[in-house]
Amino acid sequence: MVSKNIDLSKLSLSEIDNFVFDLDGTLLNSNSELINENLETIKKLQSLGKNIIIATGRPLYTAKRIIEQINTKFPVILANGALIWDVLNDRLFKSFAIEKSIAKSIYKKLNDENYEFLTYVPGYILGHNTFRTDFFEKKNYKERIGASHYIEGDLTNEIQNYDACKFYIVKESNNESKWKELQKFLKDINGIHALVSEWPNLDVMSNDASKGNALRFLFNKFNLDLSKTISFGDAENDVSMFSVTKFSGSFNNTRHKDVAAKAKIVFESNNIPWLTQFITKIQNNK
């Protein structure tokens, strides 16, 4: 691991109370698995009274298995910060939704251009499948999530009845010319922003929705200290966390090299017991 502006020989575990983890590309390896050594280290941190917080781009329903393994007591930040879900009571804790008229115009644009995309709303994932790619076949949401939380079809006339928190747009479902046109269309809309979290597809959220903003909201509610916090991530949607936590970590093997450059600590890879190695290195420092 490489540190920037931090002397790891002097960094003490006592300086960090809160550990914030992205999932894909970070806490999960390239096979979307949680390395057992890292899970055991998380349990050790919890036994020491450290707080474990999840901040992912995923919806609840595809992150649930990992969340249950980690057994965090805090609400989970989902959809890049657009949703915060109280997993202990299975209820919405906070959402940062796109303004309804804007969401409707984005949905119509994507539908008219035959994009494949998802819309994340509290309690549901809405799928728009044009069968142009194998995205939906591979994701298998109908079975993985089930009819109680997944709806697929053209919901142009119904979308205004939902609080759209995030659009996830499959780049491969259209050509490069249409993709550039879509990016310009989105850039010209006030109140939203777009970024890449799962390469090369695009996430669109309200300007109020970010992992950093969600962390501020959550930490304020639970009286946690951002100056005693480290966040870990690998993609564009994680940079806002790095800007609000005192410490941050990313990975040398990320596709997003500019993101790794913004982290204070860079680990070799998410495919090794990087968390265990990190805690082992700092736990005996004074």
C-alpha positions in Angstrom: 0.0 0.0 0.0 1.1 3.5 -0.7 0.2 6.5 1.4 0.1 10.2 0.4 0.4 12.9 3.0 -0.1 10.2 5.7 2.7 8.5 7.6 1.3 5.0 8.0 3.9 4.2 10.7 2.3 6.9 12.8 -1.4 6.4 11.9 -3.1 4.7 14.9 -6.3 2.7 14.9 -7.5 4.9 17.7 -7.7 7.8 15.3 -10.4 6.0 13.3 -13.8 5.3 14.7 -15.8 4.9 11.5 -15.1 2.8 8.5 -17.1 3.5 5.3 -17.0 0.9 2.5 -18.1 1.0 -1.1 -19.0 -2.6 -2.3 -18.2 -3.4 -5.9 -14.5 -2.9 -6.7 -13.7 -2.2 -3.1 -15.0 -4.5 -0.3 -16.0 -7.0 -2.9 -13.4 -8.6 -5.2 -13.6 -8.9 -9.0 -15.9 -11.9 -8.5 -18.3 -9.9 -6.4 -17.3 -11.8 -3.3 -16.3 -10.6 0.2 -12.9 -12.0 1.0 -13.1 -14.0 4.2 -10.1 -12.4 5.8 -11.6 -9.0 5.2 -14.9 -10.1 6.7 -13.1 -11.4 9.8 -11.3 -8.1 10.1 -14.6 -6.2 9.9 -16.0 -8.4 12.7 -12.9 -7.7 14.7 -13.3 -3.9 14.2 -16.9 -4.2 15.3 -15.9 -6.1 18.5 -13.5 -3.1 19.2 -16.5 -0.7 19.0 -15.7 0.6 15.5 -18.6 1.6 13.3 -19.0 -0.1 9.9 -21.0 1.8 7.3 -21.9 0.7 3.7 -22.1 3.2 0.9 -22.8 1.6 -2.5 -24.1 2.4 -5.9 -26.3 -0.7 -5.7 -30.0 -0.9 -4.8 -30.9 -2.6 -1.6 -32.1 -5.8 -3.2 -28.8 -6.7 -4.9 -26.7 -5.6 -1.9 -28.8 -7.4 0.8 -26.7 -10.6 0.9 -23.5 -8.6 1.6 -25.2 -6.3 4.1 -26.4 -9.3 6.1 -22.9 -10.7 6.1 -21.5 -7.5 7.5 -24.4 -7.0 10.0 -24.1 -3.3 10.3 -26.3 -1.5 12.7 -26.4 1.7 10.7 -28.7 2.6 7.7 -27.1 1.7 4.4 -26.3 4.3 1.8 -27.6 3.1 -1.6 -27.8 4.3 -5.2 -24.7 6.6 -4.8 -26.3 8.4 -1.9 -29.7 9.0 -3.5 -31.2 6.5 -1.0 -30.5 5.7 2.7 -32.3 2.6 3.9 -32.8 1.6 7.6 -32.1 -2.1 7.2 -32.9 -2.9 10.9 -36.5 -1.7 10.5 -36.7 -2.2 6.7 -37.8 1.3 5.9 -36.7 4.4 4.0 -34.5 6.6 6.1 -33.9 9.4 3.6 -34.0 10.0 -0.2 -32.6 12.6 -2.5 -34.9 12.2 -5.5 -34.8 13.9 -8.9 -37.5 16.5 -9.3 -40.5 14.7 -10.8 -40.8 16.8 -14.0 -37.1 16.3 -14.7 -37.3 12.5 -14.0 -40.2 12.3 -16.4 -38.3 14.0 -19.2 -35.3 11.8 -18.7 -37.4 8.7 -18.6 -39.2 9.7 -21.9 -35.8 10.5 -23.6 -34.4 7.1 -22.6 -37.6 5.3 -23.7 -37.8 7.2 -27.0 -34.2 6.3 -27.8 -34.7 2.6 -26.8 -32.1 2.6 -24.1 -31.9 -0.2 -21.6 -32.0 1.3 -18.2 -33.0 1.0 -14.5 -34.8 3.5 -12.4 -34.1 3.2 -8.6 -37.1 4.3 -6.5 -37.8 3.7 -2.8 -39.0 0.1 -2.5 -38.6 -0.9 -6.1 -36.3 -1.2 -9.1 -37.9 -0.3 -12.4 -36.4 -2.1 -15.5 -36.7 -1.0 -19.1 -35.5 -3.9 -21.3 -35.3 -3.4 -25.1 -33.5 -6.7 -25.6 -30.7 -4.9 -27.4 -28.1 -6.4 -25.0 -27.8 -9.3 -22.6 -27.7 -6.9 -19.6 -31.1 -7.9 -18.2 -30.5 -11.6 -19.0 -27.2 -11.6 -17.0 -28.6 -9.6 -14.1 -31.7 -11.8 -13.9 -33.5 -9.2 -11.7 -36.9 -11.0 -12.0 -35.6 -13.9 -10.0 -32.9 -12.2 -7.9 -35.2 -9.4 -6.7 -38.6 -10.8 -7.3 -42.0 -9.3 -8.3 -42.4 -7.6 -4.9 -39.6 -5.2 -5.6 -39.0 -5.4 -9.4 -41.2 -4.1 -12.2 -40.2 -4.3 -15.8 -41.8 -2.5 -18.8 -42.6 0.9 -20.3 -43.6 3.1 -17.4 -43.6 6.4 -19.2 -47.1 7.2 -18.0 -46.5 6.0 -14.4 -43.1 7.3 -13.7 -44.4 10.6 -12.2 -46.0 8.5 -9.4 -42.6 7.4 -8.2 -39.7 9.3 -6.6 -36.9 8.5 -9.1 -33.6 8.6 -7.2 -31.3 7.2 -9.8 -31.2 6.2 -13.5 -28.7 3.6 -14.4 -28.2 3.6 -18.2 -26.6 0.8 -20.2 -24.2 2.3 -22.7 -24.0 -0.7 -24.9 -27.8 -0.5 -25.7 -27.2 2.4 -28.1 -24.5 3.6 -30.6 -21.8 6.1 -29.9 -23.5 9.0 -31.6 -26.7 8.5 -29.6 -24.6 8.2 -26.4 -22.9 11.5 -27.0 -26.3 13.1 -27.8 -27.7 11.7 -24.5 -24.7 13.1 -22.5 -25.3 16.5 -24.0 -29.1 16.2 -23.2 -28.3 15.4 -19.6 -25.6 18.1 -19.2 -28.1 20.7 -20.3 -30.6 19.8 -17.5 -30.2 21.8 -14.2 -30.5 20.0 -10.9 -28.9 16.7 -11.9 -25.4 15.2 -12.5 -24.1 12.0 -14.2 -21.1 9.8 -13.4 -19.7 6.4 -14.0 -19.7 3.9 -11.1 -20.0 0.6 -13.0 -17.9 0.9 -16.1 -19.0 2.1 -18.7 -22.6 2.7 -17.8 -24.0 6.0 -16.6 -25.6 6.9 -13.3 -27.9 10.0 -13.2 -29.0 11.5 -9.9 -30.1 14.8 -8.3 -27.4 17.2 -7.5 -28.3 16.7 -3.8 -27.5 12.9 -4.2 -23.9 11.9 -3.5 -22.3 9.5 -1.1 -20.6 12.5 0.5 -23.8 14.3 1.1 -25.5 11.1 2.4 -22.6 10.6 4.8 -23.0 14.1 6.2 -26.7 13.5 6.7 -26.2 10.1 8.3 -23.3 11.3 10.6 -25.3 14.2 11.7 -28.2 12.0 12.7 -26.0 9.5 14.6 -23.6 12.2 16.0 -20.6 10.6 14.3 -17.3 12.4 13.7 -16.1 12.7 10.1 -12.7 13.7 11.3 -12.4 10.2 12.8 -13.5 8.4 9.6 -12.0 6.6 6.7 -13.8 5.9 3.5 -12.8 3.3 0.8 -13.9 3.4 -2.8 -12.8 2.9 -6.4 -15.0 4.9 -8.8 -16.3 8.4 -9.6 -19.2 8.0 -7.1 -16.7 7.6 -4.2 -14.8 10.9 -4.7 -17.5 12.8 -2.7 -16.8 10.6 0.3 -13.1 11.3 0.1 -13.8 15.0 0.3 -15.7 14.7 3.6 -13.8 12.0 5.5 -10.4 12.7 7.0 -8.9 9.5 5.6 -9.6 7.8 2.3 -8.4 4.7 0.4 -8.6 3.4 -3.1 -6.9 0.8 -5.3 -4.1 0.6 -7.9 -6.2 -1.9 -10.0 -9.2 0.4 -10.4 -10.3 1.5 -13.9 -10.7 5.0 -12.5 -7.0 6.1 -12.1 -8.1 9.6 -11.4 -10.1 8.4 -8.4 -7.1 6.5 -6.9 -5.1 9.7 -7.3 -7.5 11.5 -5.0 -7.3 9.0 -2.2 -4.8 9.4 0.7 -4.0 5.7 0.7 -3.7 3.4 -2.4 -3.9 -0.4 -1.9 -2.5 -2.8 -4.4 -5.8 -4.5 -5.3 -9.3 -5.3 -4.0 -8.6 -9.0 -4.8 -6.4 -9.5 -1.8 -7.0 -9.2 2.0 -6.2 -5.5 1.8 -8.3 -4.5 4.8 -6.7 -7.1 7.0 -3.2 -5.9 5.9 -4.1 -2.3 6.6 -5.5 -2.9 10.1 -2.5 -5.2 10.9 -0.2 -2.4 9.9 -1.7 0.3 12.0 -3.2 -1.5 15.0 -0.1 -1.4 17.1 0.9 2.1 16.3 0.7 4.6 19.1 
